[in-house]
Structures are given as C-alpha cells and as structure tokens.
Amino acid sequence: MAIASSLGVGHLQVPMAAPLSLGLGGNAVTVSTVALGTDAIARCRGRRSRCSSRRSGRTLKAVVSARAEAGKAPLTFAMVYPFSCHNYELRYWLAAAGVDPDHDVRLVVLPPPLLVDRHA
C-alpha cells in the first residue's frame, strides 16, 4: 500500500514510507451464510477440523457455479484497499479454487469505516 500511495495509484498521491511491516497472517475471508446456503455450509463443515482453505474453496466454487447457472448475481467480496495484501490474497485463493476473480465474482473496495453501513 505504501508503494501505491507514493505513486498515486488508485487515489491521490501521498508521500509515504513503511520502514517496517509486521504481520502474523491473520487474514480471513468471511461469507454470509445467506449467500452460501445451508447445503454449502454443511459440505464445508468437518467433525474433527475446521474448514481448510482447499475445502472451503471447493465449496465456494460450487456455490459460484450454481449461482451463475441459476442466473443469480455473482457474490460480492470487499477489500479495504485495491493494492492491499487482502486483495492479492483473496484473488490467489479464488483462483486456486477455480473461481476467476475478474469474471465469476464481484470485487469491491470498502474502507473499514463504511463496513457497518454496507452490511447486508
């Protein structure tokens, strides 16, 4: 994000430096149970372990395909900034599951202060 901000990519150009960035990889993708449906939730749940990224990806692929076949609108996923690790990690996970992030789903930018207003 610091590089994109310094270059003015995606919004106003703002000089920025990030001398140190720490993270523990605690990002998560959350999907409304209404969007997934009870069948998909049941497929993803395991008795002994939580849903793995591979298993949840397969489940999401099935839901995305079923929605497309039924003529429903694609699922919408939001990220906090278009050049953040959230965007790249979400795109990587979707693509690994066989979901084209540019065609099969809708990706939008939603800054954290607006999340509550946009929850539906």
Secondary structure as UniProt FT lines:
FT   HELIX           2..7
FT   HELIX           33..36
FT   HELIX           38..44
FT   HELIX           53..69
FT   TURN            70..71
FT   STRAND          76..79
FT   TURN            82..83
FT   HELIX           85..96
FT   TURN            97..98
FT   TURN            101..104
FT   STRAND          106..109
FT   HELIX           112..114
FT   HELIX           115..118
//
